[in-house]
Amino acid sequence: MPRHISTVLDIDKESDKWTVLIQVVERNHIQYTRKAPPRRIQRFMLTDAQGTKVSAAAYENCIRLFRNLLVPYQRYYISGATIINAVPTYKVSEYPYSWVLHYSTLIERYLEPIPPMLPCPFTFDNFSDAHKHAESDITLISVKALVIYAFLKKETTPDSVTRDFLIVNEEKKLMLLTLWNEFQEYEGNILANTIATAPMIFAMRVKVSTFNSLSLTTIGLSCILINPPVHDELPLREWYSIHKDEVKILLEAKAYKDPEFLLPPPNQEHIKTIHDALISFGTIQIGS
């Protein structure tokens, strides 16, 4: 008997004996929950063929059950996950639930020579808007870019390793992207080993830092998608092939450190007098 395949939107807390064919969008690094006692957690973002995204998570010993499964961009049949209300932070689509993966969850690889293009939508921020979110731990940004240069990795402390990469997009802006610890060890090594191909990345939920005037850096919530199967890749690569020499000039000029290149001039309505600025900070009284 052929199995019945549901969509993500078909599944709720009352669903029983369901199976969904999903494609893995993101596979995050293992972290610890904030609530005491802290527990190990690994998060995933999945999508069905209709493009509906759902967040999923495995905890503690259940993480090892899926260490060889749920590989990014591959497709799997999944059933038997526990359905819970999605925490707003991890609600990734109109679907109101998240899935918890455990010992009773069945995951079976969908055999195919090449997985299809990711059907889900992505939203990206412009490099030129990054300064608006500088040093914010709340407003993170996501960017699509090509990685064109890898610096040497650095040991910042005995327990911390970082590696800087230069990325560029159609805005013809170069920015530093810093990968920390497990991001450097995994995605950083892949990018460094394939840097000659200018791999495309989706840097999801990265923090804007004021290091080197303006740069991007990974945090626990971040995810780096390397060469995701999407239709957006070809236009970006065509743009780069046309403007490669111009990008090289910017690289040699170290434009990624130049605040005049990274930071746009302020709009007239954003310029304040010293008097008005002090009032806004509450340091003087009006009329003083």
RODO-2510 file (C-alpha; in nm, 4 decimals, decimal comma):
residues 288
     n   res          X          Y          Z
     1     m     0,0000     0,0000     0,0000
     2     p     0,1485     0,3394    -0,0944
     3     r     0,2079     0,5633     0,2050
     4     h    -0,0009     0,8775     0,2469
     5     i     0,2166     1,1888     0,2452
     6     s     0,0869     1,4937     0,4300
     7     t     0,2025     1,8536     0,4072
     8     v     0,3405     2,0465     0,7037
     9     l     0,0192     2,2487     0,7307
    10     d    -0,1798     1,9234     0,7626
    11     i    -0,0050     1,8365     1,0895
    12     d    -0,1228     1,9624     1,4278
    13     k    -0,1389     1,8337     1,7857
    14     e    -0,4314     1,6066     1,7020
    15     s    -0,2620     1,4398     1,4046
    16     d    -0,1876     1,0692     1,4310
    17     k     0,0183     0,8305     1,2169
    18     w     0,1310     1,1018     0,9790
    19     t     0,4251     1,1209     0,7385
    20     v     0,5680     1,4327     0,5735
    21     l     0,8319     1,4450     0,3008
    22     i     1,0637     1,7256     0,4096
    23     q     1,3809     1,8880     0,2819
    24     v     1,6437     2,0091     0,5283
    25     v     1,7120     2,3822     0,5044
    26     e     1,9227     2,4387     0,8162
    27     r     2,1113     2,2140     1,0569
    28     n     2,2353     2,4222     1,3498
    29     h     2,5267     2,3466     1,5762
    30     i     2,4570     2,1884     1,9138
    31     q     2,3893     2,4455     2,1851
    32     y     2,2637     2,4550     2,5430
    33     t     1,9207     2,5755     2,6487
    34     r     1,9024     2,8858     2,8644
    35     k     1,6650     2,7402     3,1222
    36     a     1,8189     2,5618     3,4207
    37     p     1,9299     2,2948     3,4195
    38     p     2,0775     2,3582     3,0730
    39     r     2,0202     2,0820     2,8188
    40     r     2,1957     2,0149     2,4902
    41     i     1,9787     2,0994     2,1906
    42     q     2,0196     2,0829     1,8147
    43     r     1,7793     2,2793     1,5979
    44     f     1,6785     2,2200     1,2372
    45     m     1,4744     2,4111     0,9834
    46     l     1,2734     2,1924     0,7475
    47     t     1,0451     2,2622     0,4527
    48     d     0,7930     2,0623     0,2537
    49     a     0,7452     2,0745    -0,1227
    50     q     0,4923     2,3575    -0,0803
    51     g     0,7610     2,5749     0,0785
    52     t     0,6134     2,5770     0,4303
    53     k     0,8956     2,5900     0,6832
    54     v     0,8905     2,4290     1,0290
    55     s     1,1454     2,4345     1,3083
    56     a     1,2442     2,1060     1,4718
    57     a     1,4707     2,0197     1,7634
    58     a     1,6359     1,7198     1,9266
    59     y     1,7540     1,7182     2,2883
    60     e     2,0323     1,5468     2,4856
    61     n     2,0799     1,1783     2,3986
    62     c     1,8318     1,1992     2,1114
    63     i     2,0774     1,4213     1,9220
    64     r     2,3031     1,1260     1,8449
    65     l     2,0119     0,9383     1,6854
    66     f     2,0106     1,1854     1,3980
    67     r     2,3839     1,2601     1,3638
    68     n     2,3943     1,0855     1,0239
    69     l     2,0503     1,2086     0,9172
    70     l     1,8923     1,5435     0,8375
    71     v     2,1831     1,6535     0,6200
    72     p     2,1275     2,0013     0,4693
    73     y     1,9391     2,0059     0,1379
    74     q     1,8615     1,6307     0,1450
    75     r     1,5018     1,5027     0,1628
    76     y     1,3577     1,2649     0,4208
    77     y     1,0322     1,1032     0,5209
    78     i     0,9604     1,2008     0,8792
    79     s     0,6881     1,0804     1,1156
    80     g     0,6239     1,0445     1,4863
    81     a     0,7623     1,3792     1,6036
    82     t     0,5919     1,5504     1,8962
    83     i     0,3988     1,8616     1,7947
    84     i     0,4267     2,1628     2,0266
    85     n     0,3333     2,5296     2,0011
    86     a     0,6133     2,7237     1,8352
    87     v     0,8010     2,9679     2,0572
    88     p     0,7836     3,3062     1,8793
    89     t     1,1650     3,3200     1,8491
    90     y     1,1634     2,9958     1,6500
    91     k     0,8414     3,0422     1,4522
    92     v     0,9703     3,0331     1,0937
    93     s     0,6495     3,0506     0,8875
    94     e     0,2739     3,0775     0,9182
    95     y     0,2778     2,7244     1,0616
    96     p     0,2095     2,7681     1,4376
    97     y     0,3895     2,4560     1,5637
    98     s     0,7379     2,3137     1,6123
    99     w     0,8443     1,9490     1,6083
   100     v     1,0420     1,7694     1,8782
   101     l     1,2465     1,4741     1,7500
   102     h     1,2976     1,1785     1,9844
   103     y     1,3373     0,7996     2,0081
   104     s     0,9947     0,7384     1,8537
   105     t     1,0542     0,9671     1,5571
   106     l     1,1074     0,7791     1,2317
   107     i     1,3303     0,9470     0,9732
   108     e     1,3978     0,7761     0,6399
   109     r     1,6193     0,9110     0,3627
   110     y     1,4363     0,9820     0,0368
   111     l     1,6572     0,8239    -0,2274
   112     e     1,7289     1,0480    -0,5252
   113     p     2,0481     1,1303    -0,7162
   114     i     2,0233     1,5071    -0,6656
   115     p     1,7861     1,6877    -0,4273
   116     p     1,5590     1,9524    -0,5802
   117     m     1,5902     2,3269    -0,5430
   118     l     1,4795     2,4517    -0,2016
   119     p     1,1123     2,5514    -0,2438
   120     c     1,0889     2,7846     0,0560
   121     p     1,1289     3,1631     0,0384
   122     f     1,4217     3,3495     0,1926
   123     t     1,4403     3,7121     0,3028
   124     f     1,7722     3,8948     0,2970
   125     d     1,9020     4,2298     0,4176
   126     n     2,1108     4,4738     0,2153
   127     f     2,4712     4,5355     0,3129
   128     s     2,3917     4,9058     0,2922
   129     d     2,1369     4,8701     0,5738
   130     a     2,3649     4,6741     0,8089
   131     h     2,4712     4,9851     1,0041
   132     k     2,1120     5,0301     1,1242
   133     h     2,1461     4,7153     1,3341
   134     a     2,5003     4,7613     1,4677
   135     e     2,5715     4,5898     1,8016
   136     s     2,2102     4,4797     1,8428
   137     d     2,1571     4,1435     2,0115
   138     i     1,7894     4,1533     1,9153
   139     t     1,7872     4,2567     1,5503
   140     l     1,9985     4,0092     1,3551
   141     i     2,0334     4,0173     0,9788
   142     s     2,0567     3,7597     0,7006
   143     v     2,2591     3,8147     0,3845
   144     k     2,3244     3,6364     0,0551
   145     a     2,6803     3,6721    -0,0702
   146     l     2,9831     3,5172    -0,2353
   147     v     3,2888     3,4373    -0,0236
   148     i     3,5983     3,5649    -0,2039
   149     y     3,8812     3,5607     0,0516
   150     a     3,9757     3,3628     0,3629
   151     f     4,2076     3,4998     0,6283
   152     l     4,4064     3,2756     0,8598
   153     k     4,2243     3,1453     1,1652
   154     k     4,3056     3,3076     1,4990
   155     e     4,3044     3,1727     1,8534
   156     t     4,1562     3,4608     2,0501
   157     t     4,1586     3,2704     2,3823
   158     p     4,2565     2,9129     2,4740
   159     d     3,8914     2,8184     2,4179
   160     s     3,7989     3,0409     2,1235
   161     v     3,8989     3,0257     1,7587
   162     t     3,7844     3,2663     1,4885
   163     r     3,8331     3,3077     1,1168
   164     d     3,7511     3,6085     0,9018
   165     f     3,6174     3,5854     0,5492
   166     l     3,5462     3,8546     0,2937
   167     i     3,2042     3,8462     0,1324
   168     v     3,0527     4,0511    -0,1479
   169     n     2,7103     4,0923    -0,3067
   170     e     2,5547     4,2815    -0,5980
   171     e     2,5806     4,6076    -0,4062
   172     k     2,9556     4,5847    -0,4772
   173     k     3,0304     4,6125    -0,1064
   174     l     3,2915     4,4031     0,0711
   175     m     3,2271     4,3020     0,4308
   176     l     3,4097     4,0943     0,6862
   177     l     3,2266     3,7893     0,8177
   178     t     3,3749     3,6380     1,1343
   179     l     3,3052     3,2720     1,2097
   180     w     3,3488     3,1652     1,5713
   181     n     3,4458     2,8274     1,7187
   182     e     3,2257     2,5494     1,5756
   183     f     3,1336     2,7715     1,2788
   184     q     3,5031     2,8117     1,2017
   185     e     3,5774     2,4438     1,2554
   186     y     3,3034     2,3228     1,0214
   187     e     3,1757     2,5863     0,7788
   188     g     3,5023     2,7808     0,7973
   189     n     3,7085     2,4839     0,6828
   190     i     3,4685     2,4114     0,3968
   191     l     3,4790     2,7732     0,2805
   192     a     3,8576     2,7968     0,3085
   193     n     3,9039     2,4769     0,1088
   194     t     3,6706     2,5940    -0,1687
   195     i     3,7579     2,9650    -0,1696
   196     a     3,8853     2,9454    -0,5295
   197     t     3,5281     2,8747    -0,6427
   198     a     3,3844     3,1799    -0,4584
   199     p     3,1188     2,9732    -0,2780
   200     m     2,7782     3,1289    -0,2284
   201     i     2,6477     3,1484     0,1258
   202     f     2,3310     3,2444     0,3052
   203     a     2,4515     3,3882     0,6375
   204     m     2,1377     3,3607     0,8452
   205     r     2,0792     3,5568     1,1654
   206     v     2,4262     3,7060     1,2015
   207     k     2,5108     3,9985     1,4265
   208     v     2,6310     4,3345     1,2956
   209     s     2,9476     4,4379     1,4774
   210     t     3,1349     4,7681     1,4786
   211     f     3,4669     4,5816     1,4621
   212     n     3,6669     4,7170     1,1660
   213     s     3,4044     4,9932     1,1315
   214     l     3,1344     4,7459     1,0324
   215     s     3,1363     4,3668     1,0012
   216     l     2,9246     4,0580     1,0539
   217     t     2,9768     3,7836     1,3105
   218     t     2,8158     3,4535     1,3996
   219     i     2,6322     3,3936     1,7270
   220     g     2,4551     3,0866     1,8631
   221     l     2,1389     3,1486     1,6587
   222     s     2,3293     3,1867     1,3322
   223     c     2,3438     2,9366     1,0483
   224     i     2,5678     2,9405     0,7411
   225     l     2,4224     2,7733     0,4313
   226     i     2,6948     2,6906     0,1794
   227     n     2,5974     2,6688    -0,1883
   228     p     2,2291     2,6053    -0,1162
   229     p     2,0354     2,4700    -0,4150
   230     v     1,8384     2,7791    -0,5147
   231     h     1,7611     2,9635    -0,8358
   232     d     1,9268     3,2806    -0,6977
   233     e     2,2774     3,1419    -0,7458
   234     l     2,3125     3,1956    -1,1202
   235     p     2,2355     3,5731    -1,1301
   236     l     2,4788     3,6365    -0,8435
   237     r     2,7564     3,4392    -1,0116
   238     e     2,6916     3,6138    -1,3435
   239     w     2,7177     3,9493    -1,1668
   240     y     3,0485     3,8456    -1,0080
   241     s     3,1965     3,7274    -1,3369
   242     i     3,1255     4,0711    -1,4870
   243     h     3,2517     4,2752    -1,1892
   244     k     3,5330     4,0510    -1,0657
   245     d     3,8086     4,2967    -1,1582
   246     e     3,6310     4,5819    -0,9781
   247     v     3,5882     4,3654    -0,6690
   248     k     3,9598     4,2803    -0,6805
   249     i     4,0455     4,6519    -0,6765
   250     l     3,8229     4,7012    -0,3706
   251     l     3,9905     4,4050    -0,2024
   252     e     4,3396     4,5401    -0,2665
   253     a     4,2301     4,8798    -0,1350
   254     k     4,0990     4,7111     0,1828
   255     a     3,7613     4,8735     0,1334
   256     y     3,6197     4,6330     0,3927
   257     k     3,7953     4,8469     0,6586
   258     d     3,7025     5,1864     0,5150
   259     p     3,4167     5,3563     0,7053
   260     e     3,3524     5,5880     0,4101
   261     f     3,2878     5,2779     0,1996
   262     l     3,0913     5,0856     0,4628
   263     l     2,8870     5,3638     0,6225
   264     p     2,6486     5,5767     0,4164
   265     p     2,6262     5,9517     0,4794
   266     p     2,3469     6,0365     0,7253
   267     n     2,0141     6,1587     0,5983
   268     q     1,9487     6,5257     0,6668
   269     e     1,6581     6,4456     0,9009
   270     h     1,8904     6,2335     1,1162
   271     i     2,1375     6,5171     1,1789
   272     k     2,0893     6,6876     1,5176
   273     t     2,2494     6,9822     1,6863
   274     i     2,4539     6,9140     1,9991
   275     h     2,1833     7,0901     2,1998
   276     d     1,9085     6,8623     2,0677
   277     a     2,1231     6,5529     2,1139
   278     l     2,1864     6,6377     2,4804
   279     i     1,8144     6,6896     2,5337
   280     s     1,7388     6,3492     2,3836
   281     f     1,9861     6,1935     2,6296
   282     g     1,8201     6,3774     2,9175
   283     t     2,1408     6,5505     3,0215
   284     i     2,0129     6,9086     3,0001
   285     q     1,6824     7,0825     3,0415
   286     i     1,5120     7,2604     2,7553
   287     g     1,5999     7,6284     2,7695
   288     s     1,9152     7,5818     2,9749
***
